[in-house]
Amino acid sequence: MEEAETKKGRKRRRRFRRSREERILSGFCGGLGDYFDIDPVLIRIGFIALFLLTGIGPAYIALYIIGAIFTPLEKKKEVE
């Protein structure tokens, strides 16, 4: 997993957060894309494909809603 550099030079693991920039509804798919370094559009297409092609579509909607509720929003970035 990729590590992020802190202000003091120590390394810490990246945490999964909902995205503020790559969001359409809640930022959940954008956060997944940022975390796994994948284009969020591919994550969204995957969710839609799983919803349409499997018989358990409501389970994917529930997964998205639960993820959006319990995943924290990323911190605001400072304006330079």
C-alpha positions in Angstrom: 0.0 0.0 0.0 1.2 3.5 -0.8 2.5 5.5 2.1 2.1 9.2 2.6 4.8 11.5 4.0 3.9 13.5 7.1 5.2 17.0 7.9 7.9 15.6 10.2 9.2 13.2 7.5 7.6 10.1 9.0 5.7 7.8 6.7 2.1 6.7 7.4 -0.3 4.6 5.4 -2.9 6.3 3.2 -6.5 6.0 4.5 -9.6 5.5 2.5 -11.7 8.7 2.4 -14.6 9.9 0.3 -13.3 12.3 -2.3 -14.3 16.0 -2.4 -13.1 16.5 -6.0 -14.1 13.2 -7.8 -17.7 13.0 -6.7 -21.0 12.6 -8.4 -23.2 11.6 -5.5 -21.2 11.1 -2.3 -17.6 10.8 -3.4 -17.5 7.1 -2.4 -16.4 5.8 -5.9 -14.0 8.7 -6.2 -12.4 7.8 -2.9 -12.0 4.2 -4.0 -10.4 5.4 -7.2 -8.0 7.6 -5.3 -7.1 4.9 -2.8 -6.4 2.2 -5.4 -5.0 4.7 -7.9 -7.7 3.8 -10.5 -9.8 6.1 -12.6 -13.1 6.6 -10.6 -15.1 6.2 -13.8 -13.9 2.5 -13.9 -15.2 2.0 -10.3 -18.5 3.6 -11.3 -18.8 1.4 -14.4 -18.0 -1.6 -12.2 -20.8 -0.8 -9.7 -23.3 -0.3 -12.6 -22.2 -3.5 -14.3 -22.5 -5.5 -11.1 -25.9 -4.0 -10.5 -27.2 -4.8 -14.0 -25.6 -8.2 -14.6 -26.2 -9.9 -11.3 -29.4 -10.8 -9.5 -28.4 -9.0 -6.3 -28.5 -5.4 -7.5 -30.1 -4.1 -4.3 -27.2 -5.4 -2.3 -24.8 -3.2 -4.4 -27.0 -0.2 -3.7 -26.9 -1.0 0.0 -23.1 -1.4 -0.1 -22.8 2.0 -1.8 -25.1 3.7 0.7 -23.4 2.1 3.7 -20.0 3.0 2.4 -21.1 6.6 1.8 -22.4 6.9 5.3 -19.6 5.3 7.2 -16.6 6.5 5.1 -15.2 9.8 6.3 -14.9 12.7 3.9 -11.4 13.7 3.0 -10.0 16.9 4.6 -10.2 20.2 2.8 -7.0 21.0 1.0 -5.5 24.4 1.7 -5.8 27.0 -1.0 -2.4 28.2 -2.2 
